[in-house]
Amino acid sequence: MNKIAIVTGASRGIGREIAKQLARNQIKVIANYNCSEKEAYELKKELQKENIQIDIIQADVSKREEAKRLIQFAIEKYKKIDILINNAGISEYKMFTDETDEDWNRVMNTNLYSAFVMSQEIIPNMIHHKKGCIINISSIWGIIGASLEVLYSISKAGINGMTKALAKELGPCNIRVNAIAPGIINTNMNDKFSKEELKQIEEEIPLERMGEAEDIAKCVKWLIEDNYTTGQIISINGGWSMT
């Protein structure tokens, strides 16, 4: 049987490209979305034209019961889950002094708690099969921090900490846990920046350009194929940060 992968937040941006990359490499993909139903089914249709079938499942993975429903669908249909890509996330661009408790809860639940609960609910199945691969999509801001994106930075730093700790805990079970920390990637998450601001950022990057979602998807593919990498935060940022 082909490997089975769940990709959260798969309807747009990086998640969409990851879903396509895996599906085109003979991995059975369960593509999760929350609100972007149109984009999710456009993804399904795009792959159907290539004679590739994927499952599209709506669930707000920041809520445990909905995360459990998504995972239960996969287990009932395929009996196993080999790969979990925790990609679901939102950004928050605001002065720290203007942040509210509601902002905190929304960002932490979507970016951090969703990865926690999806991993926690999926791990028993991976332990049963004595193998698994969890890949968390983090951010450069989780490593170096970002002005006006404090909550986002905190949530991604939490992802990095969880990745390292969980890799140590699950290594004896043959389950690998890694994270990818993208720099600025050409997706609609950059809509908050003006063209001038984006140009200025590109001038700070040694490769003098933004990354593409495909760059992240290729790294995901490699991490799935590799058998000896775990507990790593892999930075893909064109040399913008070399820490």
N, C-alpha and C positions, 0 to 999 in steps of 0.2 A: 504493500500500500504506500502511496505517496506520503510525504510528510504533511502534517496538518498544522496550519498557522492561523492564529487570530491576530489581526492588526486593528488596534483601536484608532479611532479618528482617521479612518481610511478614505474618506470621501474627497478630501482636498489636500493640496500641498504635499508635504513630505510623506504623509501616510498613504496618499493615493499612489505616489510613485513607488513606495515600498510594496504595496499590494500588487502593482503591475509587475514589478521586478520578480517577485516571488512566484506569481502565477505563471509567468512566462518561463520559469525554470522548474516547472512541473511540481510545484508545491501547491497543495490544495488550500486556498485562502478563504477565510471567513472574514469579510470586510465589515467592520463595525462603523456605524455613524450615529450621531445623536439627532441633530436638527437638519443636516444637509441631505435630505432625501433625494432631491433632484440630481445633485452631483453624484451621489452614491449609485443611482441607477444608470447614470451616464457612464460611470466606470464599468458597470456590469455589461452594458451594451457594447462599449469599446472593446472589451475582451472577448465578448461573444463573436464579434466580427473576425477574431483570430482563432475561433473554435476553442476558446478557453472559458470554462465555467467557474464562477466563484459564487459564494454565498454572501448575501447582503443582509445584515441583521441590525435593526435599530435597537440601541440601548444607551442609556445615560450611565456610563461606567463609573461615574462619581457616586452612584447609589448602589449599595451592595446587592440588593435584590435584583436589580437589572443586570449587574455584572454576573451574578449567579445564573440568571436566565440565559445570557449569552454563552457562558461556558457550558451549561447543561445542554444547550442545543448542539454544540460541537461534540460533546461526549456521546450523546444519544445517537448522533448521525455517524460519527467516525470512530467512536470508542476510545480515542486518544487525542491529546494535543501535544504536539512536538515542540511548537514554537509560539512564544508570546511576544508580540511587539507592543510595548506600552508607549503609544504615540499621542494619545488624546491630550490636548492642551490648549490653553488660551493665554493671551498676553494681557498685560495691564500696564498702561502708560500714564502715570499720574505722580504728582508730587507726593512724597511719603507722608507729609503732614495732612494731606487731603484723603488719605486712604481710610476706609471705614471697615468695621467688622464684617459687613456684608462683602466687601471687596476681598478681604482676607479669606473668608469662607469659600467664596466662589473660585478664587485662584488656587487655593490649597486643595480643595476637593477635586477640582478638575485635573490639576497637574500632578499632584502628589498622592492624594488619597486613592485616586483611580488606579494608579500603578500598584499601590499597596494592596488594595482589595482584589484586583485582578490576579496579581501574583499569588496572594494567599489562597484564593479559591482554586487556582489552577495547579499549584504545586503538588497536592496529593495525587493527582492523576499522573504527573511526571514522575513522582517517586515510585508509584506502582509500576511504571514501565521502565524504571531505572535509567532514565535519560530525559533531557530537556534543554531548551535554550530560551533564555529570557533576555530581551534586548530593550533597554529603556532609552527613549529619545530625550536627552537632556538639552543643554544649551551652553554656549560659551559663557553666558551670564551666570550660570551656576558655578563657574570656576573663578571668574574675575569680578563678577558683579556689574551692575549697570545703573547709572543715575536714571531716575524716573521710572525704573522697573525693579523696585526693591522687592515687592511681593513675588514677582516672577522669578527673580534671582534666588530668593529664599526657597521657592518651590523646587527649582532645578538643582540647587545645592543639596536639598533633601533627597532628590532622586539619586544624586551621586553617592551620598552616604549609604542609602539603602542598597545600591548596586554592590558596593564593596563589601558590606556586612553580609548580605545575602549570598554572595559568591562564596564566602568562607563557610557559611552554614550549610550550603547545598552542594559544595564540591564533592563530599563523600558519596552523594547520591547520584553523581554523574550528571548534575544539572549545572550548566554554565550560565552566569549572569554578567552581562556587560552593559555599558551605556555608550551612546554616541552623543557628543556635544558639538552640534553644528555652530558655525559662526553665522554670518548673515547670509541667508539663503533666499533665492529669488522666488518668494511666494507672496500670497496676499497678506501675510502677517506683517509685511513691511509697509502696508498702506498708510500707517501713521507717520511715515517719513516723507518729506518733500523730495523732489528730484534732486534739488541742490544738496540736501542732507545725504542722500544715497551716494551722490557723486563724491562728496567729501569722505564718506566712509570707505568707498572703493579706493580712494587715494591713500588711505592708511593701510590697505591690505597689500602685502608684498606681491601677490599675483594680480593685483589691480582690477579685481572683479568680484562680484558676488558668486557664491556657489549656487549650484542647481540641485533640485530635489533628487535628481538621479545620482549625484555624488554620494548622498546619504544612503540611498537605496543599494548602491553597489557595496558599501561597507556592511550593510545589514546582511547582504548575501554572503559576503566573505565570513562574517562572524558565525553564520549558520553552518557553513561548510567546514570551518576550522574546528579542531577538537581539543585545543590546548590553551585557548585564551579565555580567561575568566577574571572577573573583578577589575576590569579595565574601563577607564573613561577615555574614549578615543575622540580626540579633537580634530574636527574637519573644518578648517576656517581660513584656508588660503595663506596661512602664516600670520594672520592678524594677531593671534596670541600664541606664544610658544612656551607657556608655562607647563 
